[in-house]
Amino acid sequence: MQVHIQDLEFKTIIGILDFERTTPQKVTVDLNITYQYTNNDFINYAEVSQHIQQQMQLQEFELIEDALLSLQKSLKKSFPLIEKLYLKISKPEIMSNCTVALSETFNF
């Protein structure tokens, strides 16, 4: 099975520029989770979405790279059924002419 969450949008402190450390900015998160569905064991997408938002707002990451690595660890710990995780974090408003993003695929 795969869980797909697209365009999870919220505001958080993320970035290394002075104004990014004081003013929350919009981020969007996309992810795909691969897992084995057996005996009614499933991954609740609402809990995954809430987990991501809470972790990012609590941690106030400087680098998107650090956010990706931290989320990968905390998601696997909270949702041990995860076998493969694709995670993408975007900052759609940091530049006037584009959206910037980083992504990674993690295999467990």
C-alpha positions in Angstrom: 0.0 0.0 0.0 1.0 3.6 -0.4 -0.2 6.7 1.5 0.1 9.9 -0.6 -0.2 13.3 1.0 0.2 16.3 -1.3 0.3 20.0 -0.7 0.2 19.8 3.1 0.4 23.5 3.8 1.2 25.4 7.0 3.3 28.2 8.3 6.5 27.7 10.3 9.9 29.2 11.1 12.4 27.7 8.6 15.5 29.1 7.0 18.8 30.9 7.8 18.0 34.4 6.7 17.3 36.9 9.5 13.7 37.5 8.5 13.1 33.7 8.2 14.0 33.3 11.9 11.4 35.7 13.1 8.5 35.5 10.6 6.7 32.2 9.9 6.5 31.4 6.2 4.4 29.0 4.2 5.7 25.6 3.5 4.2 22.7 1.6 5.0 19.0 2.2 4.4 16.1 -0.1 5.1 12.5 0.8 4.6 9.0 -0.2 4.7 6.1 2.3 5.0 2.5 1.3 4.0 -0.2 3.8 2.5 -3.6 4.0 -1.2 -3.6 5.0 -1.9 -6.8 6.9 -4.4 -7.8 9.6 -6.0 -4.3 9.6 -2.6 -2.6 10.5 -2.6 0.7 8.6 -1.0 4.1 8.7 -3.4 6.9 9.5 -2.7 9.7 7.0 -4.4 12.3 9.4 -1.9 11.4 12.1 1.0 11.6 9.7 0.0 15.0 8.5 -0.4 16.3 12.1 3.0 14.8 13.1 4.8 16.6 10.2 3.2 19.9 11.0 3.9 19.6 14.8 7.5 18.5 14.3 8.3 21.3 11.9 6.7 24.0 14.0 8.3 22.7 17.2 11.8 22.4 15.7 12.0 25.7 13.7 14.7 24.2 11.4 17.3 26.4 9.7 17.9 24.1 6.8 15.4 22.1 4.8 18.0 19.3 4.7 17.9 19.1 8.5 14.1 19.1 8.4 14.0 16.2 5.9 16.4 14.1 8.0 14.6 14.8 11.3 11.2 14.0 9.8 12.5 10.8 8.3 13.6 9.6 11.8 10.6 10.8 13.7 8.1 9.4 11.1 9.8 5.9 11.1 9.8 5.9 14.9 6.1 7.0 15.2 4.9 4.8 12.3 7.1 1.7 12.3 5.2 0.1 9.4 6.9 2.5 7.0 9.1 0.6 4.5 9.8 3.4 2.1 9.3 7.2 2.5 9.5 9.9 -0.2 9.5 13.3 1.4 9.5 16.8 -0.2 9.5 20.2 1.5 8.8 23.3 -0.5 9.1 27.0 0.3 6.8 28.6 -2.3 7.1 32.2 -1.2 10.8 32.6 -0.4 11.7 33.7 -4.0 9.4 35.9 -6.2 9.8 33.9 -9.4 9.9 30.3 -8.2 9.2 27.7 -5.6 12.3 26.1 -4.0 12.2 22.6 -2.6 14.3 19.6 -1.5 13.3 16.0 -1.5 14.7 12.6 -0.6 13.6 9.0 -0.7 14.4 6.8 2.4 14.4 3.0 2.4 14.0 1.1 5.6 
